[in-house]
Amino acid sequence: MYYDDRFDPNLPNDYDDEDFIGSTNNHVDSNSFMNEDDNTLDSQKRRKNKKKYDELLNVDQGYVKTRIYVGYNKTVLEYYKTKNSPGAKIRNALTGIYENFRVGGKDEDLFFKVVSTITKDPNSESHLLFYDSPEQYEKHFHCEVNANIKQTWIQKSSSARLRVTEEANKKYEREQIFVR
């Protein structure tokens, strides 16, 4: 029985056929068939998807969209706030990803913590923001953090990472103990 194996160089196969090789080189540009109606449909589809995405973000209670001044220009700023209650999961302000660490403990030292008073309602509470580093905060808010604050955070963060690593190692060792 003969099987067509395109990976075995010793066996003949359909992929060595001249017609097959020639057909793959006849590339047709996908934009060559587009007309003005297709562009309109694509832009309408993009607008519709953007609208759905914006609606989805507005449902997220931790999502905040506001405007700030950067120099003399007003810039849109989007971030995700963390609940300011002990035991709540820490959320990255830039990505919106929930971390496996909790607010109110030593876990906070792993992150660069910022309290933002930028709110739409003057009676609302301030926003608690967590970043991976001061540099991530600087890029996001278009500002500079004092070098002393950065140095203090680096020392605090490195000791917290060491502590977390030691705790994880102890937990792993406890799980590896076998009872005889």
Backbone bond lengths (Angstrom), bond angles and torsions (degrees), N, CA, C in turn:
res aa  C-N    CA-C-N  psi(-1)  N-CA   C-N-CA  omega(-1)  CA-C   N-CA-C  phi
1 M - - - 1.453 - - 1.520 107.99 -
2 Y 1.311 118.09 137.24 1.454 123.63 -176.18 1.531 110.11 -105.18
3 Y 1.328 115.93 127.92 1.464 121.42 175.55 1.514 108.17 -114.85
4 D 1.304 115.95 139.46 1.463 121.38 179.01 1.522 108.41 -84.98
5 D 1.317 116.98 105.13 1.451 122.10 -177.93 1.524 109.05 -111.48
6 R 1.306 116.32 108.34 1.459 118.75 -176.29 1.523 112.96 -77.34
7 F 1.329 117.69 -11.38 1.451 120.15 -178.64 1.532 113.22 -94.03
8 D 1.325 117.80 -13.75 1.457 121.29 -179.96 1.530 108.91 -92.74
9 P 1.342 118.67 113.01 1.458 120.62 -176.10 1.535 113.47 -70.88
10 N 1.338 117.90 -16.16 1.459 121.11 -178.44 1.528 113.29 -83.09
11 L 1.322 116.46 -20.58 1.457 120.12 -178.31 1.526 110.38 -96.69
12 P 1.316 117.72 143.04 1.458 119.27 174.27 1.532 109.20 -72.58
13 N 1.306 116.14 146.18 1.459 118.99 177.79 1.520 110.56 -147.74
14 D 1.297 115.54 168.64 1.461 121.49 -177.07 1.525 112.33 -69.75
15 Y 1.321 116.56 -19.41 1.452 119.86 -176.08 1.524 112.32 -77.42
16 D 1.329 117.88 -14.48 1.455 121.41 176.01 1.523 111.76 -87.51
17 D 1.290 116.26 -3.88 1.451 121.81 -177.88 1.525 109.92 -67.86
18 E 1.343 116.94 138.25 1.466 122.06 -178.51 1.524 111.85 -60.75
19 D 1.333 117.16 -38.11 1.465 119.85 -178.70 1.524 111.04 -64.23
20 F 1.335 116.15 -38.65 1.455 119.51 -179.73 1.523 111.51 -67.00
21 I 1.336 116.56 -44.30 1.463 121.18 179.92 1.515 110.12 -63.72
22 G 1.307 116.76 -41.02 1.458 119.50 179.68 1.513 112.59 -67.22
23 S 1.333 117.83 -31.88 1.461 119.91 -177.59 1.522 111.63 -71.55
24 T 1.340 118.87 -27.63 1.458 120.23 179.61 1.519 111.70 -76.43
25 N 1.319 117.39 -21.79 1.466 120.10 -179.74 1.522 112.30 -84.85
26 N 1.302 117.54 -10.60 1.459 120.70 178.90 1.518 109.29 -85.37
27 H 1.319 116.39 69.72 1.458 122.03 -178.12 1.518 110.03 -78.06
28 V 1.313 116.08 132.21 1.452 121.53 177.87 1.517 106.93 -109.12
29 D 1.295 116.12 127.95 1.449 121.43 179.10 1.520 109.00 -68.71
30 S 1.337 116.63 127.20 1.460 119.68 -176.42 1.528 111.68 -68.66
31 N 1.325 117.30 -24.12 1.458 119.99 179.71 1.520 112.63 -76.81
32 S 1.321 117.92 -14.48 1.458 120.06 -176.80 1.525 111.75 -69.19
33 F 1.324 117.72 -22.96 1.457 120.83 -179.85 1.519 112.70 -95.20
34 M 1.333 116.85 -5.17 1.457 119.27 -178.12 1.514 110.41 -75.06
35 N 1.287 115.17 138.91 1.457 119.70 173.25 1.521 108.48 -121.34
36 E 1.292 116.67 -174.59 1.447 121.07 -175.08 1.519 111.80 -65.73
37 D 1.329 117.61 -33.99 1.455 120.92 -179.86 1.525 111.16 -64.81
38 D 1.330 116.79 -38.55 1.454 120.18 178.86 1.522 110.89 -64.71
39 N 1.330 117.96 -40.36 1.463 121.27 177.23 1.510 110.53 -61.43
40 T 1.312 116.82 -41.45 1.459 120.89 179.69 1.515 110.03 -64.54
41 L 1.320 116.86 -43.46 1.458 120.48 178.99 1.518 111.14 -63.98
42 D 1.349 116.77 -41.30 1.460 120.15 178.54 1.521 111.33 -63.07
43 S 1.314 117.47 -43.39 1.463 120.03 -179.20 1.526 110.62 -68.10
44 Q 1.320 117.60 -35.95 1.460 120.17 176.18 1.524 110.59 -65.91
45 K 1.322 115.95 -40.25 1.458 120.68 178.68 1.525 110.58 -65.11
46 R 1.345 116.16 -41.54 1.465 119.99 178.33 1.523 110.81 -63.01
47 R 1.327 117.17 -43.97 1.469 120.78 178.70 1.529 110.95 -62.08
48 K 1.323 116.63 -40.87 1.458 121.42 -179.92 1.527 110.16 -64.73
49 N 1.343 116.90 -43.94 1.462 120.80 178.31 1.528 111.16 -65.09
50 K 1.330 117.41 -39.85 1.464 121.34 178.35 1.521 110.12 -62.75
51 K 1.331 116.35 -40.96 1.459 120.63 179.59 1.528 110.33 -63.56
52 K 1.334 117.41 -42.61 1.469 121.26 177.63 1.524 110.65 -62.86
53 Y 1.334 116.61 -41.39 1.460 121.32 179.62 1.527 110.45 -64.22
54 D 1.319 117.18 -43.27 1.460 120.67 178.28 1.526 111.51 -63.35
55 E 1.334 116.64 -39.57 1.463 120.11 177.26 1.521 110.63 -63.47
56 L 1.327 116.46 -39.42 1.449 121.03 178.90 1.530 110.85 -64.14
57 L 1.330 116.71 -40.53 1.465 120.33 178.62 1.523 111.05 -66.02
58 N 1.323 117.22 -37.34 1.460 120.15 -179.30 1.523 112.30 -67.78
59 V 1.323 118.01 -23.52 1.454 121.64 176.30 1.524 110.29 -72.49
60 D 1.333 117.12 -32.00 1.463 122.71 179.41 1.526 108.77 -68.66
61 Q 1.332 116.73 115.56 1.461 120.65 -176.32 1.530 113.11 -71.49
62 G 1.312 117.61 -19.62 1.455 120.57 179.68 1.516 113.80 -87.75
63 Y 1.329 117.68 -7.38 1.465 121.87 -177.54 1.528 109.73 -83.89
64 V 1.329 115.54 133.81 1.459 121.29 178.81 1.523 108.93 -129.94
65 K 1.322 116.14 131.97 1.463 121.57 175.84 1.526 106.81 -126.34
66 T 1.320 115.17 122.30 1.456 120.63 -178.05 1.518 109.32 -145.24
67 R 1.300 116.12 178.90 1.461 121.17 177.91 1.521 109.20 -121.30
68 I 1.335 114.89 138.57 1.461 120.53 176.48 1.523 108.79 -129.85
69 Y 1.317 115.06 160.45 1.459 119.95 175.50 1.518 109.44 -89.93
70 V 1.332 115.90 126.96 1.455 122.83 171.51 1.514 104.74 -116.14
71 G 1.324 115.09 104.10 1.466 118.82 -171.35 1.524 107.65 70.08
72 Y 1.326 116.52 -122.42 1.457 121.10 177.96 1.533 112.13 -104.92
73 N 1.302 116.76 3.04 1.460 121.02 -177.38 1.520 110.91 -104.41
74 K 1.330 115.79 140.93 1.455 121.19 174.78 1.521 108.74 -86.45
75 T 1.335 116.29 129.58 1.455 122.29 -177.12 1.523 109.89 -123.35
76 V 1.329 116.11 142.35 1.461 120.94 176.21 1.531 108.14 -76.83
77 L 1.326 115.68 132.12 1.458 121.87 179.70 1.525 108.21 -124.03
78 E 1.326 115.96 124.54 1.452 121.93 178.42 1.517 108.64 -119.25
79 Y 1.328 116.85 134.19 1.457 120.28 177.32 1.520 110.00 -153.75
80 Y 1.341 114.88 167.85 1.456 122.26 179.37 1.522 108.01 -115.55
81 K 1.321 116.13 123.75 1.463 119.94 -179.68 1.517 110.38 -92.38
82 T 1.322 115.42 157.78 1.458 122.84 177.26 1.514 107.77 -105.32
83 K 1.341 116.87 141.82 1.460 120.10 177.24 1.520 109.15 -61.35
84 N 1.300 115.41 138.30 1.460 121.32 -175.55 1.528 110.83 -92.59
85 S 1.312 116.74 46.24 1.461 120.39 178.22 1.528 108.64 -126.79
86 P 1.333 116.78 139.17 1.463 119.81 -178.82 1.529 111.39 -58.85
87 G 1.318 115.49 135.59 1.450 121.33 179.49 1.516 113.90 95.76
88 A 1.333 117.92 -10.52 1.467 120.38 178.09 1.524 108.58 -72.85
89 K 1.332 115.44 148.76 1.466 119.37 179.19 1.526 110.13 -71.35
90 I 1.330 115.44 139.89 1.461 121.39 177.75 1.520 108.47 -73.91
91 R 1.322 116.28 135.95 1.463 122.67 -178.70 1.522 109.19 -121.47
92 N 1.325 116.63 131.26 1.456 120.87 178.16 1.525 108.51 -66.91
93 A 1.319 117.13 126.65 1.458 121.58 -175.11 1.521 112.80 -68.35
94 L 1.302 118.13 -28.08 1.462 121.31 -177.47 1.524 111.96 -86.77
95 T 1.326 117.33 -45.95 1.464 121.04 -174.97 1.521 113.47 -94.33
96 G 1.322 118.10 -25.23 1.457 121.08 -177.67 1.519 112.99 84.18
97 I 1.316 118.01 5.29 1.462 122.31 -178.66 1.533 109.64 -78.31
98 Y 1.337 115.87 132.19 1.455 120.44 175.75 1.528 108.90 -79.29
99 E 1.319 116.34 131.63 1.457 122.44 179.56 1.532 109.03 -91.23
100 N 1.319 117.24 166.53 1.467 121.50 178.87 1.520 111.57 -89.62
101 F 1.306 117.32 31.89 1.455 122.77 179.83 1.523 108.78 -126.78
102 R 1.323 115.99 158.11 1.459 121.53 -173.24 1.525 112.33 -113.83
103 V 1.328 115.11 154.21 1.464 122.71 176.93 1.526 108.31 -76.68
104 G 1.318 116.42 144.13 1.453 121.19 173.19 1.515 115.01 94.97
105 G 1.285 118.73 5.63 1.465 120.76 179.59 1.512 110.77 -126.91
106 K 1.314 114.33 -165.63 1.458 119.71 179.28 1.518 112.06 -73.04
107 D 1.331 116.27 -12.26 1.465 120.65 178.82 1.527 112.15 -63.60
108 E 1.302 116.71 -25.99 1.466 120.38 -179.90 1.523 112.14 -61.00
109 D 1.323 116.68 -26.63 1.463 120.47 -178.09 1.527 112.72 -66.39
110 L 1.323 117.76 -17.18 1.462 121.08 178.50 1.528 111.57 -72.77
111 F 1.313 117.09 -19.59 1.457 122.07 -174.01 1.525 110.89 -118.20
112 F 1.331 114.63 157.44 1.465 120.67 174.19 1.522 106.32 -86.54
113 K 1.321 116.54 113.86 1.460 122.03 -173.48 1.523 110.42 -99.18
114 V 1.340 115.01 132.81 1.465 121.84 -179.95 1.517 107.96 -131.94
115 V 1.319 116.37 140.91 1.456 121.05 172.57 1.517 106.81 -108.83
116 S 1.323 115.94 119.63 1.460 121.68 -177.90 1.519 109.71 -102.42
117 T 1.307 115.76 133.16 1.465 120.27 177.82 1.520 111.33 -102.49
118 I 1.333 117.09 11.40 1.458 121.65 177.81 1.524 107.31 -77.32
119 T 1.307 117.07 105.23 1.458 121.38 178.32 1.517 109.34 -136.80
120 K 1.321 116.12 154.58 1.463 120.70 178.02 1.520 110.48 -76.00
121 D 1.317 116.30 -37.51 1.452 122.10 -178.45 1.520 109.15 -101.45
122 P 1.335 118.53 123.16 1.469 119.50 -177.97 1.531 113.59 -65.81
123 N 1.320 117.72 -18.53 1.465 120.62 -179.32 1.524 112.68 -90.41
124 S 1.318 117.33 -5.38 1.461 119.17 -177.89 1.525 110.67 -81.87
125 E 1.326 114.83 163.71 1.465 120.05 -178.17 1.526 111.08 -78.85
126 S 1.314 115.70 162.66 1.464 120.50 179.09 1.533 109.82 -73.00
127 H 1.333 115.66 162.02 1.463 121.63 -176.81 1.517 110.60 -101.48
128 L 1.328 115.80 134.92 1.452 122.78 178.34 1.525 107.93 -96.42
129 L 1.338 116.98 121.05 1.456 122.43 -176.14 1.523 109.99 -121.23
130 F 1.338 115.70 138.92 1.467 121.74 177.91 1.519 109.18 -121.70
131 Y 1.334 115.26 132.47 1.468 122.14 178.62 1.523 109.40 -123.90
132 D 1.329 116.43 158.39 1.460 121.31 177.94 1.518 112.13 -69.24
133 S 1.327 116.58 -29.38 1.465 121.09 -178.75 1.524 109.31 -158.87
134 P 1.330 117.35 164.39 1.464 119.63 175.57 1.529 111.85 -62.94
135 E 1.325 116.91 -31.43 1.466 120.14 -179.99 1.529 110.96 -65.85
136 Q 1.327 116.96 -36.37 1.461 120.25 177.59 1.530 109.53 -64.71
137 Y 1.316 117.25 -39.85 1.465 121.65 176.47 1.522 110.76 -64.28
138 E 1.326 117.17 -44.17 1.466 121.17 -179.64 1.524 111.38 -59.40
139 K 1.323 116.80 -44.83 1.466 120.40 179.53 1.523 111.55 -64.65
140 H 1.317 115.85 -39.56 1.461 120.28 -175.96 1.525 111.73 -71.28
141 F 1.316 117.44 -44.20 1.460 121.72 -176.61 1.528 113.57 -95.25
142 H 1.323 117.57 0.74 1.473 122.30 179.27 1.532 110.98 55.03
143 C 1.312 116.11 53.04 1.464 120.47 -179.66 1.526 109.07 -143.77
144 E 1.335 116.99 -179.38 1.463 122.11 177.83 1.519 109.81 -122.16
145 V 1.319 115.10 141.15 1.458 122.05 177.35 1.521 107.77 -103.42
146 N 1.304 116.24 139.65 1.458 122.77 -179.80 1.531 110.13 -57.99
147 A 1.323 116.82 140.98 1.467 122.62 -178.00 1.531 111.56 -61.71
148 N 1.332 118.23 -34.85 1.470 120.98 178.03 1.529 111.17 -64.75
149 I 1.318 116.42 -39.25 1.468 120.60 178.63 1.531 109.42 -65.79
150 K 1.327 116.54 -42.03 1.466 120.23 178.40 1.529 111.08 -61.58
151 Q 1.327 116.66 -45.10 1.463 121.08 -178.51 1.524 110.89 -63.73
152 T 1.321 117.25 -42.27 1.460 121.42 177.60 1.517 110.63 -61.96
153 W 1.344 116.66 -43.12 1.459 120.77 179.92 1.535 111.20 -64.38
154 I 1.320 117.13 -40.26 1.473 120.69 179.87 1.527 110.32 -61.37
155 Q 1.333 117.66 -43.32 1.465 120.74 179.04 1.521 110.97 -64.82
156 K 1.338 115.74 -45.99 1.462 120.60 -179.27 1.527 110.90 -64.48
157 S 1.316 116.70 -41.81 1.461 121.85 -178.50 1.526 111.50 -67.35
158 S 1.343 116.80 -41.80 1.474 119.14 -178.63 1.524 110.87 -66.29
159 S 1.336 118.14 -38.80 1.469 119.61 177.30 1.534 110.52 -68.02
160 A 1.327 117.43 -35.84 1.470 120.58 177.83 1.526 110.59 -67.36
161 R 1.323 117.94 -39.61 1.473 120.67 178.20 1.523 111.05 -65.85
162 L 1.308 116.43 -38.49 1.464 120.62 177.08 1.525 109.86 -62.68
163 R 1.347 116.16 -44.46 1.464 121.07 178.92 1.529 111.32 -61.57
164 V 1.327 117.16 -44.51 1.466 121.28 -179.77 1.520 110.74 -64.79
165 T 1.324 117.38 -39.34 1.461 121.64 178.60 1.529 110.75 -64.44
166 E 1.337 116.52 -43.28 1.465 120.39 178.80 1.524 111.08 -63.42
167 E 1.331 117.04 -42.21 1.465 120.71 178.67 1.530 110.95 -63.04
168 A 1.322 116.79 -41.01 1.464 120.74 179.07 1.525 110.52 -65.48
169 N 1.336 117.32 -39.35 1.473 120.84 178.23 1.527 111.34 -65.24
170 K 1.337 116.91 -42.01 1.466 120.29 178.41 1.527 110.64 -63.53
171 K 1.317 116.12 -41.42 1.462 120.40 178.82 1.527 110.18 -63.38
172 Y 1.321 116.73 -41.75 1.467 121.29 179.07 1.525 110.52 -63.40
173 E 1.345 116.97 -42.69 1.460 120.99 179.84 1.519 111.19 -63.31
174 R 1.339 117.26 -40.67 1.460 120.75 178.27 1.519 111.36 -62.87
175 E 1.321 116.84 -36.38 1.462 120.48 -179.65 1.522 111.22 -73.22
176 Q 1.331 118.05 -22.66 1.455 121.70 -176.56 1.525 113.15 -88.57
177 I 1.327 118.02 -7.10 1.463 120.84 -179.14 1.529 108.46 -72.48
178 F 1.320 115.05 128.52 1.457 120.87 179.98 1.542 108.50 -103.84
179 V 1.288 115.97 138.71 1.470 121.12 176.88 1.516 107.52 -94.24
180 R 1.357 116.92 128.10 1.468 120.93 -179.60 1.499 111.38 -104.08
